[in-house]
Amino acid sequence: MGDTPTVTLQTILTAMTTVLQSFYSMFANIVTTITENPILFIVVLFSIAFSLLSFALVIARRMGLRGMSAGGRRRRRGYRR
């Protein structure tokens, strides 16, 4: 029968370190690509700003705050027959 590989804490930590290092290098490449291209950088900044604003509005509305244009719920007027 063949040798079964032994899994030790050292091999697990080595594998996790390798995966994290590759992830960080990919992330660094993406950030470098975005920051070197001005048009792409502007689009990414606007999308991040819009996402943060939308998230803040969702949180504010869940806390019970309504905007000026909301005006509360309006009832539909039914037609009387």
C-alpha positions as CSV (number, residue, x, y, z in Angstrom):
1,M,0.0,0.0,0.0
2,G,1.2,3.6,-0.7
3,D,2.4,6.1,1.8
4,T,-0.4,8.3,3.1
5,P,0.7,11.9,3.3
6,T,0.7,13.2,6.8
7,V,-1.0,16.5,7.4
8,T,0.8,18.6,10.0
9,L,0.1,22.0,11.3
10,Q,3.3,23.2,9.6
11,T,2.0,22.1,6.1
12,I,-1.3,23.7,6.7
13,L,0.3,27.0,7.7
14,T,2.6,26.9,4.8
15,A,-0.3,26.3,2.4
16,M,-2.3,29.1,4.0
17,T,0.7,31.5,3.8
18,T,1.1,30.7,0.1
19,V,-2.5,31.3,-0.7
20,L,-2.6,34.6,1.2
21,Q,0.6,35.8,-0.5
22,S,-0.9,35.0,-4.0
23,F,-4.1,36.8,-3.0
24,Y,-2.2,39.9,-1.8
25,S,-0.2,40.0,-5.1
26,M,-3.4,39.7,-7.2
27,F,-5.0,42.5,-5.1
28,A,-1.9,44.7,-5.5
29,N,-1.9,44.1,-9.3
30,I,-5.6,45.1,-9.5
31,V,-5.0,48.3,-7.4
32,T,-1.9,49.2,-9.5
33,T,-3.9,48.7,-12.8
34,I,-6.8,50.9,-11.5
35,T,-4.6,53.7,-10.2
36,E,-2.4,53.8,-13.3
37,N,-5.4,54.3,-15.6
38,P,-7.1,57.7,-14.9
39,I,-10.4,56.9,-16.6
40,L,-10.7,53.6,-14.8
41,F,-9.7,55.3,-11.5
42,I,-12.5,57.9,-11.9
43,V,-15.1,55.3,-12.6
44,V,-14.1,53.2,-9.6
45,L,-14.1,56.2,-7.3
46,F,-17.6,57.2,-8.4
47,S,-18.9,53.7,-8.0
48,I,-17.4,53.4,-4.5
49,A,-18.9,56.8,-3.5
50,F,-22.3,55.9,-4.9
51,S,-22.2,52.6,-3.1
52,L,-21.3,54.2,0.2
53,L,-24.0,56.8,-0.2
54,S,-26.6,54.2,-1.0
55,F,-25.6,52.2,2.0
56,A,-25.9,55.2,4.2
57,L,-29.4,56.0,2.9
58,V,-30.5,52.4,3.5
59,I,-29.2,52.6,7.1
60,A,-30.9,56.0,7.6
61,R,-34.2,54.7,6.3
62,R,-34.1,51.7,8.5
63,M,-33.6,54.0,11.5
64,G,-36.8,55.7,10.5
65,L,-35.5,58.8,8.8
66,R,-37.4,59.8,5.7
67,G,-36.5,62.4,3.0
68,M,-38.3,65.6,2.2
69,S,-39.8,64.1,-0.9
70,A,-41.2,61.0,0.8
71,G,-44.1,62.7,2.4
72,G,-45.3,59.6,4.1
73,R,-47.4,57.0,2.5
74,R,-50.2,58.2,0.3
75,R,-53.4,56.5,0.0
76,R,-54.9,55.8,-3.4
77,R,-58.3,57.3,-3.9
78,G,-60.7,54.7,-4.9
79,Y,-63.5,55.4,-7.3
80,R,-66.8,55.5,-5.7
81,R,-69.5,53.8,-7.6
